[in-house]
Amino acid sequence: MHKSLFLCLSTVALYACVYAALPPPCDRPKFLGGIADQQLRNWAAQIHNLWKSLGRKIRTGVKDHPELYSQIYTPHPVVVPGGRFRELYYWDSYWVINGLLLSEMTDTAHGMIQNFLYLVNRYGFIPNGGRIYYERRSQPPFLTLMVDSYYRATMDKEFLRGALPTLEQEYRFWMQNRSVAVTLNGAQHVLNRYHVQVGSPRPESYTDDLELAEGLTEDRKEQLWMELKAGAESGWDFTSRWYVDRDGQNNGTLGDTRTSQILPTDLNALLCLTEKTLASFHRILGDGDSAAQYDQAAARRLEAIESLLWDAERGAWFDFNLVTHSKHFEFYPSNLAPVWAQCYSGPQMGEKAVQYLKSSGALQFPNGVPTSLRESGQQWDYPNAWPPLQHMFIEGLSKLPSEDAKQLAFDLAQRWIKTNWLAYMKYEAMFEKYDVNGDGKPGGGGEYEVQLGFGWTNGVALQLLDQYGATLTSGGSRVLSGLLLPLVISATVMLQ
């Protein structure tokens, strides 16, 4: 798309949506009663009331005259992330929907899921976000888990029955368009990757992509632009995690982004959980044969994950380089994604992962787990911590049987809630990401200034306040348990 056309479409799109009159949130949702700390309870009530400011409804003119707008029409109101993000985004919405369900805004959550089902039926998959320039790439496929959250909250079997064929359609898209077969030690395994075959600059970052590719041959420009779009599809845009230098090592700069060359641990853990969830849905609806097929798919993926991604010596799962047939051993929270998805074969693997985490250096920070330990200047690297990764990390640890892991999950939840709460006290805002080093300090880096609003941050905070509300404190008095004290002694003064 020509830059001037993109600017024109963006200007028109400012008028494509209006603030939606979401069903009013109830005055006092039930989860608030479980929060013991009065200051945190008051704060949770304020977060609960933020949803109405993030509601949007696409005008019918977008449906009638799509050629005039950059927005994609959806029939129901949406909750947007906030700030510069004025349209729906795919994977953000999983945590938004979980927050809405806690806020007892069931109709709004239902409408958002219906929007995503509508998009799958229209495109065959869910675009990255609600703009036409996102139509060729997706984001981490959380739709099945959104439906699972809604079903658990409502037990609406007829909704589940109606949604299931569309969930299977999205799953087929990922298996047909984002899978790759790898032969290792004589055995063939199929796993998934992010892969966008559109060799042009991203319209939303057109100038940045042109400048980054300056001096390259036309073929290398197109390859770089495809890799950047695949990085955007991953949701981690951008990060040193996708860097591969000329020697095949996990090093380099943004121009060395090779997203499609990597089998990501978290994507495959998510799809493993998706397969298990689809099997569960079929059992609920009485279709044992279809359930068995998805059980078998999950078993095949588990075998592939443990053959290609698991490292028994280190005790964690690592991204796999398709060209060098080697693992990338840098720390990323995604290294523990199979714990969150409960996609591993032996209980000792989960406990080994806890020991890996303790020795990784990632627990030494007072305000959460960083997205990496590498300071690249990209926003999905150190020192930023992102809400969805914190939640997956904490939820995974909380599912492990040992008290050691459960206490670690609580301690990390306390750190995260404390920095979110302190930032809110300072700025009266929730941010998309935070700095692990500064109490209440918003994150930075990347292609734009830190944004506030913020959909998934609100959803994660409400989920943690619901799960741990009886013991979380605004003062952080339980942050330094005996378990973590040796790891964070250098941060004690900051926490006090």
N, C-alpha and C positions, 0 to 999 in steps of 0.2 A: 504494500500500500504506500502510495506517495505521501510524504510527510505532510504536505498542505491538506491533502484529503483527510488524513488522520486527525489533524487539528480541527478541521471543519466538522467531522463527525463527532469529535469529543465535545465541541461547543454545543451542537444540537442536542447531544445526549444529556447535557445538564438539565434539560427540561423533559426528559423521558420518564422520570419517576417523581413521585410525590411522597411526602411523609405519610405513612400508612396509619390509619386508625386501627391499630391492633386491638384485639379484645383487651379491655383493661386488666392489668395484673391484679390479683387479689391483694387485699391489704396486708395480710399476714400469712404467707405460705407456711405449710407445716414444718418445713425443715428449719425455719428460724428458731423454733422452740427447742431444738437440740443443740444450739450454740450457747455454751455456758458463759463465755466472756462477753460482758455487756457491750464493750466497744466493738468487738467483732460482730456481734448480733446487729448492732445499729448499722455498721458498715455493710453487712450482707443485705440488709433491707434497702440500702441505697443502691447497691448493685442490682438488686431485683427490680428496682424502679428505672434503671437505665434502659431496659429493653425497649420501652416505648419510644425513646429518642433515636433508636437505631432501626425502627421499622420503616419500610418503603413499599410502595405499590407501583408496579409498572403501568403506565397509562395505556389505555386500549389503543391509542394512536400508534403505539409501537407494533402492535399486532396487525393493525389495518394497513400501515405504511412502513414496513420494516426498512425500506430503502432509505428512509430519512434519519435513521437512528443508528448509533453504534451499540445500543443495548439490545440484549436478547429478551424477547417477551417471555414472561412466566405468569401463569394465571392467578397465583395467590400472593399475598404479601410476603416479604422476606425480611429477615434481620441481617443487615449488612455489618461488616467488621467495624466501620467507622473511619473518620479522617478522610484521606484521599480515596479510600475504597468505598465507593458509593453504590456498588452492585453486589450481588451475591457472589461468594466464593465457595468452591466445593468443599475442601477438607476442613476449612474453618467451621463449617456449619455443623459438623458432628458435635463439637463442644458447645456450640450455640444451642443446638437442639437439646442436649443433655441439661443445659442450664435452664432452658425454657420449661422443660418437664419438671424440674425442681421448683420452678416458679409457678407451677400449675397452669401454665399457658399452653395447654394441650392442643387447642385448636390451631394456634400459631405454629407449633411444632409439626402438626399434621399437615398444614398447608405447605410448609417448607419441604417436607418429604414429597408431597404431591408435585411440587415444582420440579424436583429432581427426577421423579418418575416420568414426568412430562418431557424433560430434556433427554432422557434415555430413549424414550419412544420416538423423539424427533431426530436425534443425532446417532443413536446407537451406543452412545456413551455420554458422560457428563463433561461438558467443557470446563476448563480451568476456572472460569468465572462467567459472569453474565454480560459479556461483550462479544461482538461478532469477531473481533480479532483473537479471541480465545478458542475459536471453533475447531482448531486442528490439534489441540492438546488438552489433556485432562489434568487431574491432580490425584493424589493418593485415594484409592477407591473405598470410601467409607460408607457408601449408601446402605449396604446390607447391615452394617452395625447401627446406622441411624434407625432403620426399621426395627432392629432388635431392641434398641432403647425404647422406642415408642411402644412396641408390643409388650415389653416387660411392665411399662407404666400403665397400660390400658387393658391388656389381655384381649385386644380386639382381633379376633381370629379372622373375621371377614376382611378386614383391612389387610392382614397378612396374606390371605389367600389371593386378593386382588393384586398385591404388590409383587408376589414371588416371581411370576414370569418375567417381569421387567428387571428384577434383581439378577435373574439368570442371564438375561440378555446382556447386561453390563459385564457380568463375569466372563461371558463368551468373548466380548470385545477384548478384554485384557489377555485372555488365553490365545486369541487368534492374532492379535496385533502387537502384543508387548511381551511375548514369551520367546525363549531361546533354549535350544537343546545343547547341552554340554556333555562331552564324553570325558570321563576321568577314571583312570585305572580300569579301563575296559567296560565301564558301565555308563549308560546314557541317562542324564537327568534333565528335566525341564523346569526352569525357573523363569522369573519375570524381571523385566527392567523397564526403565523409562526411555522412550524412543520416539522422537517426533521427526518425521521425514519431510520437513518444510524448510528449505534452505534459503531463507530470507530473514532480514532483521525483524525483531519483535516490534510490531507497530507501537506498542505502549512505551518502548525504549529504543525507538528507531535510531536516533542520533548516537546514543551510547554504543549500540551494536555496530553501526557504521565505523565509528572511531576505533573500536576495539579490533576490527578486522582490517584496518588500514595497512597496506603493504603486503597483504597476503594474495596468493593467486586466487582466481575465481573459485576453483574447486575447494581450496582450503577455507575461503570465506564461507561458502555454503555449508561446509562441514561444521565450522565453528558455530554458525547461526543455528544449525540443527541441534547441536549439543547444548547451546544456551537455552533453547526452547525445551529440550528434555530436562534441563536443570530446573526450569520454571515448572514443568510438569511434576517434578518431584516434590514441590513445595519448598525445598531448600534452595532458594534462589537469592544469593549464591553462597558457595561454600568451598573450602579447600577439599572437602570430601570427594568432590568430582574431579579434582585435578589429577592429570596423568602427564608426566613430563616425557621427554623423548626417550628416556631410559626405561619407561614403563613404571616409574615410581610415583607414589602419591605425593608429588611435589609440583611446584610451578606457580602460575598466576592465573587470573581469570581467563586469559587466552588459551590456557591449557585445559580448559573444561572438556571432559570426555564422558559425560554422564551415561551415554548409551553403551559405553565400554564396561560398565560396572553392574554386577548383580547386587542390588541393595538388600541388606538384611531386613530392614523394616518393611519394605514393600512385600517381600515374600512372607514375612511373619503375618502381615495384615491379610494377605490372600489365604494363608493357612487358616487363620481365624474365620475368614469369610467362608471358606469351604466347610468348616465345621458348623458354622452358623446356618448355612444353607441346608446342610444335612438335618440340623435340628428343626428348621422350619418345616421340612418335608415330613419329619416324624410327627410334629404337632398336627399337621394336616392329614395324617394317615397314609402317607405314600412312602412305605418302607423301601421300595426298590430304588426310588430316586435318592432317598437318604443314604442308602448304601453306596451309590455312585459317588456322592460327595464325600462320604467317609473315606472311600478309596482314593479320591483325589487328594484329600488332606494327608493320607498316609504316604502317598507318593511324594508329596511336597516335603513332608517331614524327613523322609529318607534323603531327598536331594539337599535340603538345608543342612542336615548333619554331615553329608558327604562333602559338600562344597564350602559351607560357611562356618561350621563349628570348628574350633581349635581346642582340643582337649588339654593341651599343655597350658595355654593361657586361660582357659575357662570362660570363653565368650565366643560370640559369633561375629564374623567380620565380612565386610563387602568383598566380593570376588571379582578380580579383573579378568575379563573374557579373553583378552589378548595374551597376557602373560601367564594365565592360569595360576595366579597367586592371590593371596589375600592381602588386604590393606590393614595394617595393624594399628593405625592411629586410633585414639579414643574418640568415639562419638556416642551419644546416648543410644543411638540405633543399635549399638553392639549388644544391647540387652532386650531388643524388641521381641525376640521369641519368648522371653520370660513373661512379658505383657500379654502376648497372644497365647501363652501356655502351649506353645508348639515345640516341645522337646520330649525326648523319650524316657529319660531317667531323672528321678528327683535329685540325684547328686549333681546334675548339670545346673540346675537352678542355684544350688548352694555354691557351686564353683564360681558361678557368675557373680555372686555376692562378694566372694573373696577377690575376684578380678576387679570389681568396682572399688573395693577398699584400697587395693594396691595401685590403682590407675592414676591417682592424683586428682581425680575429678571431685572428690568430696571435701577439698580443703577450702572451699569458698563459702562465705557466710550467707549467700542469698540464692542458692540454687545450684544446679548442675549445669556447667557451661555446655554449649553446643559442640565445642571441641576444645582442645588445649592449645590450638594454634591461632595466633593473632594475625590474621591475613588481611584485615580491613573489610572483609565480607560480613554481612549481617548474620549468616548462619555459621559463625565461628566464635571463638573466644573474643570478648568476655560476655557475649550475649547468652541469655537463657530464655527459652521460648515456652509459653504455656503448654502447648500440646505435648511437647517432649517431657516436660516436668510431670504432667499427668500420667503419661504412659509409663514413665519410669516408676513413679510412686505406686500406681495401680499394680504394676507387675510385681514389685517387691512385696506389696501387701498380700498378694495371692500365694506367696511361698509359705511353706508350713512352719519354718523356724521363727522363733521369737526374735532372733537376731535380725532377720530380714524385715519383719513387721515393724520393729522399732526403728530401723533405718528408714523405712517408708514414712513413718510418722515424723521423724526428725527432718526429713527433706520437705514434707508438707508444711511443717512449722516454719522453716526457713522461707519457703515460697510465699506463704500467706503473710509473713511478717514484712517482706520487702514490698509486696503488693499493697498492704495496708499503709505502710509508711509513705509510699509514693502517693497514695490517695489523700493522706493527711496533708502532704506538701502541696499537691497540685489539683486536688479535687478531680482526679481523672484516673482512668485505667489505661495502661499502655499495652501495645502489641508485644513488647519484649522488655526485658530488664537486664541490668548489668549485675553480674554475680558479685562484684566487689563493693558496690556502694549501696548502703541501706536506702531503699526507696529510690534508687537511681534508674531512670529509663535507659534502655539500650540504645545503640547507635550503629553507625557503619552502613555499608551497602549503598544502594542507588537512591535512597530518599531519606528524609528526616523521620525519626520515630513518630508513629501515629498513635493517636489516642481514640478511645471509644469504649472498650474494644471487645468485639464479640467473643472470641475464644478465650480471652483473658477472663472475662466475666464468667463464662461457663465453667472454666477450670476452677476459679476461686470458689464458686458456689458448690461445686462437687466436693472439693476438699473440705469446705466448711461443713457440708452435710456429713461427710464420712468421719471427720475427726473433730466435729464441733464440741464434743464434751471435754476435750483435752487441749485444743489449740488455745493459745493466749496471744493477745496483742503485744505483750511485752517480751515474748519469746523466752519465757523463763524455763521452758523445757527443751530448748533447742540443743543445749550441750549435754546430751545424755552421756553416760559412761561409755556407751558404744562408740561415739564419735569424738569424744574429747581429745584423744591423741591425734586425731586427723585434723582438727581445726584449732589447735591451741594458738596458732598465729592469728586467728580471727577473733579471739575472745574479746579483745579490747574493743573491736569494732561493734560486736554484738552488744556489749554492755552499754 
